[in-house]
Amino acid sequence: MPTFKHGDVEIAYLDQGVGDPIVLVHGFASNKETNWVQPGWVSTLTRDDRRVIALDNRGHGQSTKLYEPVDYHTDLMAGDVAALIAHLGLPRADVMGYSLGARISTVLAARHPQRVRALILGGVGIKLIEVAGLHSDLARALEVASIADVTDPQGRAFRLFAEQTKSDLKALAACLRGSRQALARADLAAVAAPVLVAAGTKDDLAGSPHALAALFRHGQALDIPNRDHMVAVGDRVYKAGVLAFLKERS
């Protein structure tokens, strides 16, 4: 698995296929394999003649684990993605993020617009600007000794997911606390690239993708029918919508 250094942080990534490059940014407590390989995204996009690049965010997967919340500011995490694009010698790329990865990708497009050709935001809606990430109580669910001690249903779900992905729970707690910067409407208005916002119709964490898409200069929305936050990522409607969006962007 290739890696590169961004400052003191070593970032692991995969790079497969040939064609227009697209960079994939996974969600909280996930990794490149769980978010993109296993649900079939890498195979779907490479079959569509695209070069697929997917990283493990800092604190996740095979990338460096950090334990101070200050190290997980979304500007820093977006900087990792920009540095990867530069490391690979790409002038720019399409970028798709899911959940926390969508927040990171939005910051990337706002702070490093020259790196983003088109932007796809999955698992998010209007709550991207109304709520600054997951509530901090979830960090405590990651820090207690056992999942049996977690009573909050959402906290239990994220703890279970983190254990299934064999994540470093201490690093995830720091990431959750450190990446809760709110996005402003001005950040979204600054994005000149075309944007697709996709969310499941049963995704209680996202809010309306249509309301969020309307805040971008060139935004459009995609409903993923009857899917919640955890299962929408591999949905065929989502995949078909993304491929159509990328074809139209081309």
RODO-2510 file (C-alpha; in nm, 4 decimals, decimal comma):
residues 250
     n   res          X          Y          Z
     1     m     0,0000     0,0000     0,0000
     2     p     0,1610     0,3325    -0,1050
     3     t     0,2037     0,6141     0,1471
     4     f     0,3331     0,9703     0,1475
     5     k     0,4262     1,2188     0,4160
     6     h     0,2389     1,5440     0,4701
     7     g     0,4420     1,7147     0,7374
     8     d     0,4737     1,4608     1,0178
     9     v     0,1648     1,2676     0,9106
    10     e     0,1982     0,9581     0,6942
    11     i    -0,1035     0,9061     0,4712
    12     a    -0,1844     0,5657     0,3199
    13     y    -0,3726     0,5552    -0,0094
    14     l    -0,4670     0,3344    -0,3012
    15     d    -0,4300     0,4305    -0,6661
    16     q    -0,6016     0,2125    -0,9251
    17     g    -0,7170     0,2433    -1,2834
    18     v    -0,6433     0,4749    -1,5726
    19     g    -0,8350     0,7807    -1,6869
    20     d    -0,9824     1,0940    -1,5331
    21     p    -0,8700     1,0996    -1,1670
    22     i    -1,1185     1,0951    -0,8823
    23     v    -1,0165     1,1181    -0,5165
    24     l    -1,2350     0,9461    -0,2558
    25     v    -1,2496     1,0712     0,1052
    26     h    -1,4092     0,8329     0,3549
    27     g    -1,6276     0,9028     0,6561
    28     f    -1,5666     0,9027     1,0300
    29     a    -1,4484     0,5713     1,1812
    30     s    -1,4233     0,4197     0,8337
    31     n    -1,1302     0,3711     0,5957
    32     k    -1,0668     0,3447     0,2232
    33     e    -1,1493    -0,0271     0,2106
    34     t    -1,4694    -0,0137     0,4166
    35     n    -1,6050     0,3021     0,2544
    36     w    -1,4968     0,2541    -0,1060
    37     v    -1,3561    -0,0901    -0,1889
    38     q    -1,6081    -0,3190    -0,0201
    39     p    -1,9219    -0,1311    -0,1410
    40     g    -1,7923    -0,1589    -0,4984
    41     w    -1,7049     0,2035    -0,5648
    42     v    -1,3467     0,1394    -0,6759
    43     s    -1,4510    -0,1311    -0,9228
    44     t    -1,7468     0,0783    -1,0469
    45     l    -1,5316     0,3821    -1,1158
    46     t    -1,2381     0,1959    -1,2698
    47     r    -1,4797     0,0182    -1,5041
    48     d    -1,5959     0,3657    -1,6045
    49     d    -1,2378     0,4390    -1,7185
    50     r    -1,1383     0,6468    -1,4185
    51     r    -0,8249     0,6579    -1,2080
    52     v    -0,9415     0,6016    -0,8512
    53     i    -0,7403     0,7388    -0,5598
    54     a    -0,8633     0,6811    -0,2046
    55     l    -0,6829     0,7789     0,1143
    56     d    -0,7060     0,6826     0,4782
    57     n    -0,7719     1,0074     0,6637
    58     r    -0,5326     1,0904     0,9465
    59     g    -0,6293     0,8911     1,2540
    60     h    -0,7927     0,6212     1,0399
    61     g    -0,6965     0,3008     0,8652
    62     q    -0,3247     0,2720     0,7953
    63     s    -0,2492     0,6438     0,8292
    64     t    -0,0801     0,8081     1,1295
    65     k    -0,2804     0,8091     1,4530
    66     l    -0,2853     1,1363     1,6453
    67     y    -0,4341     1,1917     1,9896
    68     e    -0,4815     1,5681     2,0222
    69     p    -0,8053     1,7209     1,8889
    70     v    -0,6124     2,0179     1,7455
    71     d    -0,4532     1,7802     1,4926
    72     y    -0,7913     1,7059     1,3349
    73     h    -0,9060     2,0520     1,2306
    74     t    -1,0920     2,0115     0,9018
    75     d    -0,8535     2,2563     0,7338
    76     l    -0,5691     2,0168     0,8188
    77     m    -0,7598     1,7141     0,6957
    78     a    -0,8514     1,8922     0,3725
    79     g    -0,4847     1,9879     0,3440
    80     d    -0,3951     1,6175     0,3480
    81     v    -0,6178     1,5610     0,0445
    82     a    -0,4731     1,8620    -0,1393
    83     a    -0,1221     1,7369    -0,0606
    84     l    -0,2054     1,3920    -0,1980
    85     i    -0,3317     1,5414    -0,5250
    86     a    -0,0098     1,7434    -0,5499
    87     h     0,2049     1,4425    -0,4529
    88     l     0,0605     1,2472    -0,7454
    89     g     0,1415     1,5322    -0,9832
    90     l    -0,2223     1,6011    -1,0676
    91     p    -0,3252     1,9583    -1,1443
    92     r    -0,6773     1,8789    -1,0198
    93     a    -0,9210     1,5932    -0,9737
    94     d    -1,2845     1,5114    -0,9191
    95     v    -1,3419     1,4612    -0,5453
    96     m    -1,6072     1,2540    -0,3674
    97     g    -1,6479     1,2447     0,0094
    98     y    -1,8942     1,0654     0,2320
    99     s    -2,0180     1,1989     0,5685
   100     l    -1,7106     1,3472     0,7441
   101     g    -1,5342     1,2959     0,4120
   102     a    -1,7942     1,5211     0,2493
   103     r    -1,7220     1,7932     0,5061
   104     i    -1,3487     1,7580     0,4399
   105     s    -1,4101     1,7676     0,0643
   106     t    -1,6196     2,0841     0,0931
   107     v    -1,3409     2,2540     0,2870
   108     l    -1,0954     2,1344     0,0209
   109     a    -1,3063     2,2895    -0,2557
   110     a    -1,3399     2,6167    -0,0628
   111     r    -0,9731     2,6468     0,0449
   112     h    -0,8004     2,4808    -0,2520
   113     p    -1,0376     2,5445    -0,5459
   114     q    -0,7667     2,4844    -0,8040
   115     r    -0,7477     2,1187    -0,6956
   116     v    -1,1174     2,0329    -0,7437
   117     r    -1,2705     1,9798    -1,0853
   118     a    -1,6076     1,8543    -0,9591
   119     l    -1,7359     1,7783    -0,6093
   120     i    -1,9606     1,4934    -0,4939
   121     l    -2,0920     1,5039    -0,1367
   122     g    -2,2518     1,1861    -0,0052
   123     g    -2,4297     1,1276     0,3233
   124     v    -2,4817     1,4978     0,3911
   125     g    -2,7532     1,7573     0,3556
   126     i    -2,8348     2,0955     0,5018
   127     k    -2,7045     1,9847     0,8428
   128     l    -2,3569     2,0231     0,6924
   129     i    -2,3855     2,3912     0,7810
   130     e    -2,6422     2,3770     1,0608
   131     v    -2,4514     2,1233     1,2732
   132     a    -2,0742     2,1138     1,3207
   133     g    -2,0259     1,7393     1,2758
   134     l    -2,1276     1,4630     1,5142
   135     h    -2,2128     1,5705     1,8690
   136     s    -1,9193     1,5538     2,1092
   137     d    -2,0977     1,3078     2,3421
   138     l    -2,0142     1,0374     2,0895
   139     a    -1,6484     1,0729     2,1824
   140     r    -1,7278     0,9387     2,5285
   141     a    -1,8927     0,6364     2,3709
   142     l    -1,5603     0,5640     2,2030
   143     e    -1,3601     0,6064     2,5223
   144     v    -1,5474     0,3873     2,7706
   145     a    -1,3980     0,0476     2,8459
   146     s    -1,6667    -0,1601     2,6779
   147     i    -1,9523    -0,1155     2,4313
   148     a    -2,1713    -0,2662     2,7037
   149     d    -2,1268     0,0639     2,8913
   150     v    -2,2726     0,2691     2,6030
   151     t    -2,6440     0,3429     2,6446
   152     d    -2,6959     0,6135     2,3786
   153     p    -2,8246     0,4392     2,0593
   154     q    -2,6254     0,6588     1,8211
   155     g    -2,3143     0,6300     2,0357
   156     r    -2,3539     0,2533     2,0449
   157     a    -2,3920     0,2376     1,6655
   158     f    -2,0728     0,4360     1,6070
   159     r    -1,8812     0,2389     1,8722
   160     l    -1,9888    -0,0864     1,7079
   161     f    -1,8878     0,0419     1,3641
   162     a    -1,5496     0,1602     1,4957
   163     e    -1,4851    -0,1810     1,6492
   164     q    -1,5854    -0,3546     1,3261
   165     t    -1,3335    -0,1428     1,1308
   166     k    -1,0681    -0,2180     1,3969
   167     s    -1,0141     0,1533     1,4486
   168     d    -0,7999     0,3230     1,7130
   169     l    -1,0779     0,4425     1,9452
   170     k    -0,8617     0,7031     2,1210
   171     a    -0,7608     0,8571     1,7885
   172     l    -1,1236     0,8613     1,6733
   173     a    -1,2344     1,0392     1,9906
   174     a    -0,9720     1,3081     1,9270
   175     c    -1,0820     1,3342     1,5628
   176     l    -1,4465     1,3747     1,6584
   177     r    -1,3649     1,6525     1,9055
   178     g    -1,1208     1,8280     1,6738
   179     s    -1,3117     1,8262     1,3442
   180     r    -1,6298     2,0049     1,4522
   181     q    -1,5689     2,3345     1,2715
   182     a    -1,8896     2,4752     1,1278
   183     l    -1,9051     2,5477     0,7575
   184     a    -2,0425     2,8884     0,6663
   185     r    -2,2729     2,9643     0,3766
   186     a    -1,9897     3,1764     0,2370
   187     d    -1,7697     2,8650     0,2213
   188     l    -2,0258     2,6952     0,0008
   189     a    -2,0864     3,0019    -0,2144
   190     a    -1,7110     3,0191    -0,2799
   191     v    -1,7116     2,6768    -0,4498
   192     a    -1,7100     2,7314    -0,8260
   193     a    -1,6970     2,3636    -0,9239
   194     p    -2,0138     2,1699    -1,0094
   195     v    -2,1483     1,9898    -0,7010
   196     l    -2,3678     1,6834    -0,6525
   197     v    -2,5211     1,6341    -0,3053
   198     a    -2,6571     1,2845    -0,2362
   199     a    -2,8256     1,1477     0,0756
   200     g    -3,0586     0,8673     0,1721
   201     t    -3,4213     0,9580     0,2220
   202     k    -3,4030     0,7881     0,5643
   203     d    -3,0743     0,9546     0,6642
   204     d    -3,1532     1,1386     0,9887
   205     l    -2,7945     1,2667     1,0205
   206     a    -2,7883     1,4518     0,6882
   207     g    -3,0901     1,6753     0,6475
   208     s    -3,2155     1,7835     0,3057
   209     p    -2,9648     1,7401     0,0212
   210     h    -3,1788     1,9740    -0,1898
   211     a    -3,1488     2,2586     0,0614
   212     l    -2,7718     2,2125     0,0721
   213     a    -2,7316     2,1881    -0,3066
   214     a    -2,9167     2,5188    -0,3456
   215     l    -2,6398     2,6986    -0,1540
   216     f    -2,3753     2,6128    -0,4135
   217     r    -2,3341     2,8094    -0,7366
   218     h    -2,3719     2,4938    -0,9452
   219     g    -2,5352     2,2430    -0,7126
   220     q    -2,7759     1,9588    -0,7749
   221     a    -2,9271     1,7011    -0,5415
   222     l    -2,9819     1,3274    -0,5541
   223     d    -3,2209     1,1354    -0,3279
   224     i    -3,1129     0,7793    -0,2460
   225     p    -3,4515     0,6102    -0,1850
   226     n    -3,5217     0,4252     0,1398
   227     r    -3,1613     0,4293     0,2608
   228     d    -3,0225     0,5499     0,5920
   229     h    -2,6779     0,6935     0,6642
   230     m    -2,5002     0,3621     0,7055
   231     v    -2,6264     0,1775     0,3980
   232     a    -2,6686     0,4538     0,1376
   233     v    -2,2987     0,4527     0,0533
   234     g    -2,3171     0,1375    -0,1613
   235     d    -2,6567     0,1980    -0,3180
   236     r    -2,6935     0,1484    -0,6936
   237     v    -2,9030     0,4664    -0,7322
   238     y    -2,6173     0,6612    -0,5727
   239     k    -2,3629     0,5001    -0,8047
   240     a    -2,5715     0,5594    -1,1157
   241     g    -2,6287     0,9218    -1,0157
   242     v    -2,2586     0,9809    -0,9618
   243     l    -2,1622     0,8268    -1,2964
   244     a    -2,4233     1,0397    -1,4753
   245     f    -2,3009     1,3525    -1,2943
   246     l    -1,9385     1,2829    -1,3886
   247     k    -2,0352     1,2188    -1,7505
   248     e    -2,2285     1,5454    -1,7621
   249     r    -1,9392     1,7282    -1,5957
   250     s    -1,7092     1,5934    -1,8656
***
